Amino acid sequence: MEIREFERARTLLKSTPLVDGHNDLPWALRSEPGVDASRSDGFGIDLTQTQSQLHTDLPRLRAGGLGAQFWSVYIPCRLVGDAAVTAVVQQCELVHSLAAKYSAHLQIAGTAAEARSAFAAGRIASFLGAEGGHSINSSLGVLRALYRLGVRYMTLTHNENVPWADSATDKPAVGGLSDFGRSVVAEMNRIGMLVDLSHVAPTTMRDALDCTTAPVIFSHSSCRAVTDHPRNVPDDVLSRLAANGGVCMVTFVPNFVSEAVVAWDKSLQEAMAAAGADHRDLDERTKFQQTWSAPPKPKAGIEDVVAHVEHAREVAGIDHIGIGGDYDGVGSLPEGLEDVSRYPALFAALLERGWSEKDCAKLAGENVLRTLEAAEEVAKSS
């Protein structure tokens, strides 16, 4: 990679906010050995210092040129009912606590304008994104409460179905969205919360696009035509984003961007099924891998991510793509994108391939901020 292109990328990210759609640091902090989960300050971990066991910390966020982050307030699917609501509220509180502790670096944002203001002030705008509709326990009141806590998107499902929507990685149950699922989408439109279609089944994607009155996002998904994984977005759905005004934020997850890794992961899934283990449960998957005798996991590379970005541009259009790395939500990242300091490497690779700085700025964050602004306008007119 040309040093000149890398420096051009770093300069670009100083003038336009890089908005990442998905980072799982809040849950990753809970998994650190010896942490005190009752603390409200990030469990005693000092994020002003490089944390080699994590993908994310403040020095590397600064090196990566991040301008705004949707912090995932993820909870596992095994938490249901009132336990799910309690856990997601705790996750929201953690993000607010981190922003208060590191106020010189992080600033909670609720609107696109607030994100731009934080970026202009030299801080990383911090949105919240709820990963998985199980977190609302089928309650529109809880959905509205999460919005008040700063949640600006909700992923309709995680790896398992919810009673009102089908997941991409579960057996079909309702055939997309139920009537209540359509009510959830309508209420998200009304209050200005983005509908996130990552993790959902293609039937759910299409139903949501049929009934939404505001743009949708995919906070961390790639292209199924490039890598055949159920978590990726089919071309017929990508092609609808232009009319909808939405954005597909291409993820870096090796399982979703590399066919070789997909094949390896299918073997893992089959081995887990034979052992009575649930591949959909991320914690169970991690534990199983520690004892599984298998060939080494193949490596994905930055070129795999570039292929997805360029395919999404071709099908959805340059105004409908973004970035959703999923840092600290996976065990490994593609070579060249190993942690949050490496965003400039992706943009340098695109510049090297002839992308204009204007188009790179759209990918970096202008597109998703426009989408959020559009959702805000729908809410104002509701």
C-alpha positions in Angstrom: 0.0 0.0 0.0 1.3 3.4 -0.9 2.3 5.6 2.0 0.9 8.6 0.1 -2.6 7.0 -0.1 -2.5 6.1 3.6 -1.7 9.7 4.5 -4.5 10.9 2.1 -6.9 8.6 3.9 -5.8 10.0 7.3 -6.3 13.6 6.1 -9.7 12.7 4.7 -10.9 11.4 8.1 -9.8 14.6 9.8 -12.2 16.6 7.6 -15.2 14.2 7.4 -16.6 12.1 10.2 -16.0 8.4 10.0 -19.2 6.8 11.4 -18.9 3.1 12.3 -22.2 1.3 12.6 -21.3 -1.3 15.2 -18.7 -1.8 18.0 -19.3 -4.4 20.8 -16.9 -2.8 23.3 -19.6 -2.4 26.0 -20.2 -6.2 26.2 -16.5 -7.1 25.7 -15.7 -5.1 28.8 -18.0 -7.4 30.8 -16.0 -10.4 29.6 -12.6 -9.2 30.7 -11.0 -11.5 33.4 -11.3 -10.0 36.9 -13.5 -7.1 36.0 -16.0 -5.8 38.6 -19.4 -5.6 36.7 -20.9 -3.6 39.5 -18.7 -0.6 38.7 -20.1 2.2 36.5 -16.8 3.4 35.1 -15.9 0.7 32.6 -15.1 -1.9 35.2 -11.8 -0.3 36.1 -10.2 -0.7 32.7 -8.3 2.4 31.6 -9.2 3.0 28.0 -6.7 5.9 27.7 -4.1 3.1 27.6 -3.7 0.6 24.8 -5.6 -2.6 25.7 -4.0 -5.5 23.8 -6.8 -7.9 24.7 -9.4 -5.7 23.0 -9.8 -4.2 19.5 -10.8 -0.9 20.9 -9.3 1.8 23.1 -9.0 5.6 22.9 -5.4 5.8 21.5 -6.3 3.4 18.7 -9.7 5.1 18.0 -7.8 8.4 17.6 -5.2 6.8 15.3 -8.0 5.3 13.3 -9.7 8.7 12.8 -13.1 7.6 14.1 -15.6 10.5 14.2 -18.7 8.8 15.5 -19.6 5.3 16.8 -22.8 3.4 17.2 -21.9 1.5 20.4 -23.7 -1.8 20.5 -25.8 -2.3 23.6 -25.9 -6.0 22.9 -27.3 -8.7 25.1 -27.3 -12.4 24.4 -30.4 -14.2 23.1 -30.3 -16.4 26.2 -31.5 -13.4 28.2 -35.3 -13.0 27.7 -38.2 -11.3 29.2 -37.5 -8.9 32.1 -33.9 -10.1 32.3 -33.4 -8.9 28.7 -34.8 -5.4 29.6 -32.7 -5.1 32.7 -29.5 -6.1 30.8 -30.0 -3.7 27.9 -30.7 -0.8 30.3 -27.5 -1.7 32.1 -25.6 -1.7 28.8 -27.0 1.8 28.0 -25.9 3.0 31.4 -22.4 1.7 30.8 -22.1 3.6 27.5 -23.2 6.8 29.2 -20.8 6.2 32.1 -17.9 5.7 29.6 -18.8 8.9 27.9 -18.8 10.8 31.2 -15.5 9.2 32.3 -13.8 10.0 29.0 -15.6 13.3 28.3 -12.5 14.7 26.7 -12.8 12.0 24.0 -16.4 10.8 23.9 -19.7 12.7 23.6 -23.2 11.2 23.6 -25.1 12.2 20.5 -28.7 11.8 19.7 -28.9 13.5 16.3 -26.8 13.8 13.2 -26.3 17.5 14.0 -25.0 16.6 17.5 -22.6 14.1 15.9 -21.2 16.8 13.6 -20.9 19.2 16.5 -19.0 16.6 18.6 -16.7 15.9 15.6 -16.0 19.6 15.2 -15.1 19.8 18.9 -12.6 17.0 18.5 -14.7 14.3 20.3 -16.0 11.0 19.1 -19.8 11.2 18.8 -21.4 8.3 20.7 -24.7 6.8 19.6 -26.2 3.7 21.1 -27.5 0.8 19.0 -29.6 -2.0 20.5 -28.6 -5.3 19.0 -31.6 -7.6 19.0 -35.4 -7.0 19.4 -35.5 -9.4 22.3 -34.2 -6.5 24.4 -37.7 -4.8 24.3 -39.6 -7.9 25.5 -42.3 -7.2 22.9 -43.1 -3.8 24.5 -43.4 -0.6 22.6 -43.1 1.2 25.9 -39.6 -0.3 26.4 -38.7 0.6 22.8 -39.6 4.3 23.6 -37.7 4.1 26.8 -34.6 2.9 25.0 -34.9 5.9 22.6 -34.9 8.2 25.7 -31.7 6.5 26.8 -30.0 7.4 23.6 -30.6 4.3 21.4 -30.8 5.4 17.8 -31.1 2.1 16.1 -32.5 -1.3 17.0 -31.5 -4.5 15.2 -34.8 -6.3 14.9 -33.3 -9.7 15.8 -30.0 -11.1 16.8 -29.1 -14.8 16.0 -32.5 -16.1 17.1 -36.0 -15.2 16.1 -38.1 -12.9 18.3 -41.8 -13.6 18.5 -42.5 -10.9 15.8 -39.6 -11.3 13.4 -37.5 -14.0 11.8 -33.7 -14.1 12.1 -31.3 -15.0 9.3 -29.8 -17.7 11.5 -32.9 -19.4 12.9 -35.7 -21.5 11.4 -38.5 -19.4 9.9 -41.4 -18.9 12.3 -43.5 -15.9 11.2 -42.4 -15.6 7.6 -40.7 -12.2 8.0 -42.5 -9.7 10.2 -45.7 -10.3 12.1 -48.4 -7.7 12.5 -46.8 -6.7 15.8 -43.4 -6.6 14.0 -44.8 -4.1 11.6 -46.1 -2.1 14.5 -42.5 -2.1 15.9 -41.2 -0.7 12.6 -44.0 2.0 12.6 -43.2 3.0 16.1 -39.4 3.2 15.3 -40.3 5.5 12.4 -42.5 7.6 14.6 -39.9 8.3 17.3 -36.9 8.6 14.9 -35.1 5.3 15.7 -33.4 3.7 12.7 -34.6 0.2 11.7 -31.5 -2.0 11.6 -31.9 -5.0 9.3 -28.6 -6.7 10.1 -29.1 -10.3 11.5 -32.7 -10.6 10.1 -33.9 -13.0 7.5 -34.3 -11.8 3.9 -38.1 -12.1 4.3 -37.9 -9.8 7.3 -35.7 -7.4 5.3 -38.3 -7.2 2.5 -41.3 -6.9 4.9 -39.5 -4.0 6.7 -38.8 -2.2 3.5 -42.4 -2.7 2.4 -43.8 -1.0 5.5 -41.2 1.5 6.7 -41.7 5.2 6.1 -38.1 6.1 6.9 -34.7 4.9 5.6 -33.3 1.7 7.1 -29.8 0.6 7.8 -27.7 -2.6 7.9 -25.4 -1.7 10.8 -22.9 -4.5 10.1 -23.6 -6.7 7.1 -21.9 -7.5 3.8 -23.0 -8.8 0.4 -24.4 -12.3 -0.1 -23.5 -12.3 -3.8 -19.9 -12.0 -2.9 -19.9 -14.3 0.2 -22.8 -16.7 0.6 -23.6 -16.4 4.3 -27.1 -15.9 5.6 -26.0 -12.8 7.6 -25.3 -11.0 4.3 -27.7 -8.9 2.2 -29.1 -10.3 -1.1 -28.8 -8.1 -4.2 -32.5 -7.6 -4.5 -32.6 -6.0 -1.1 -29.4 -4.0 -1.7 -31.0 -2.7 -4.9 -34.0 -1.3 -2.9 -31.9 0.9 -0.7 -31.7 3.7 -3.3 -35.5 4.2 -3.3 -35.6 3.8 0.5 -32.7 6.1 1.2 -31.0 3.6 3.5 -27.5 2.4 3.9 -25.7 -0.9 4.1 -22.7 -0.6 6.4 -20.3 -3.2 5.2 -18.8 -5.3 8.0 -15.3 -6.7 8.5 -16.3 -10.0 10.1 -14.2 -12.7 8.4 -17.1 -15.2 8.5 -19.1 -12.8 6.4 -16.5 -11.6 3.9 -14.5 -14.7 3.0 -15.8 -17.8 1.3 -12.9 -19.8 2.8 -13.9 -18.7 6.3 -17.5 -19.5 5.6 -16.6 -23.1 4.7 -14.6 -23.4 7.9 -17.4 -22.0 9.9 -19.9 -24.5 8.4 -17.7 -27.3 9.6 -17.7 -25.7 13.1 -21.5 -25.5 13.0 -21.8 -29.1 12.0 -19.4 -30.2 14.8 -21.3 -28.1 17.3 -24.6 -29.6 16.2 -23.3 -33.1 16.5 -22.2 -32.3 20.1 -25.5 -30.7 21.0 -24.1 -27.2 21.1 -25.8 -24.1 19.7 -23.7 -22.3 17.1 -25.9 -19.2 17.4 -24.8 -18.6 21.0 -21.6 -16.6 20.7 -20.2 -17.5 24.1 -21.0 -21.2 23.5 -19.3 -21.0 20.1 -16.1 -19.5 21.6 -15.9 -22.2 24.3 -16.4 -25.0 21.8 -13.7 -23.7 19.5 -11.2 -23.9 22.4 -11.5 -27.7 22.4 -12.4 -28.4 18.7 -9.8 -30.3 16.7 -10.0 -28.8 13.2 -7.8 -27.2 10.6 -6.6 -23.7 11.5 -9.2 -21.0 10.7 -8.4 -19.4 7.3 -7.5 -15.7 7.2 -9.5 -13.0 5.6 -7.8 -9.9 4.2 -8.5 -6.3 3.6 -9.0 -7.2 -0.1 -12.1 -9.3 0.9 -13.7 -6.2 2.6 -12.9 -4.1 -0.5 -14.7 -6.6 -2.7 -17.8 -6.2 -0.6 -17.6 -2.5 -0.5 -17.3 -2.3 -4.2 -20.1 -4.7 -4.8 -22.4 -2.8 -2.5 -21.5 0.4 -4.4 -22.3 -1.2 -7.7 -25.7 -2.6 -6.6 -27.0 -0.1 -4.0 -25.2 3.0 -5.3 -22.5 5.2 -3.8 -25.0 7.1 -1.6 -26.2 3.9 0.2 -23.0 2.3 1.7 -21.2 2.7 4.9 -18.9 0.9 7.4 -19.8 -1.3 10.4 -16.6 -3.0 11.6 -18.0 -5.1 14.4 -14.8 -4.6 16.4 -14.8 -6.4 19.8 -17.7 -8.5 18.6 -15.6 -11.2 16.9 -12.4 -13.1 17.9 -10.4 -12.0 14.8 -10.5 -9.5 12.0 -9.1 -9.5 8.5 -5.4 -9.0 8.0 -4.9 -5.2 7.6 -8.0 -4.4 9.7 -7.0 -5.9 13.0 -8.2 -3.1 15.3 -9.8 0.3 15.3 -6.6 2.0 14.3 -6.7 0.5 10.9 -9.7 2.3 9.3 -7.3 4.5 7.2 -5.9 1.3 5.6 -9.3 0.5 4.1 -9.7 4.0 2.7 -6.1 4.0 1.4 -6.9 0.8 -0.5 -10.0 2.4 -2.0 -8.1 5.5 -3.0 -5.4 3.3 -4.6 -8.2 1.7 -6.6 -9.3 5.1 -8.0 -12.0 6.0 -5.6 -12.5 9.8 -5.3 -12.2 11.5 -1.9 -15.8 12.6 -2.3 -17.0 9.0 -2.6 -14.8 7.9 0.3 -16.3 10.6 2.4 -19.8 9.3 1.6 -18.8 5.8 2.6 -17.0 7.0 5.7 -20.0 8.7 7.3 -21.9 11.2 5.1 -24.3 8.6 3.9 -25.4 7.3 7.3 -25.6 10.8 8.8 -27.9 11.7 5.9 -30.0 8.6 6.6 -30.3 9.5 10.3 -31.3 13.1 9.4 -34.0 11.6 7.1 -35.3 9.4 10.0 -35.4 12.5 12.2 -37.5 14.4 9.6 -39.9 11.5 9.4 -40.3 11.6 13.2 -40.9 15.3 13.2 -43.7 15.0 10.7 -45.3 12.0 12.5 
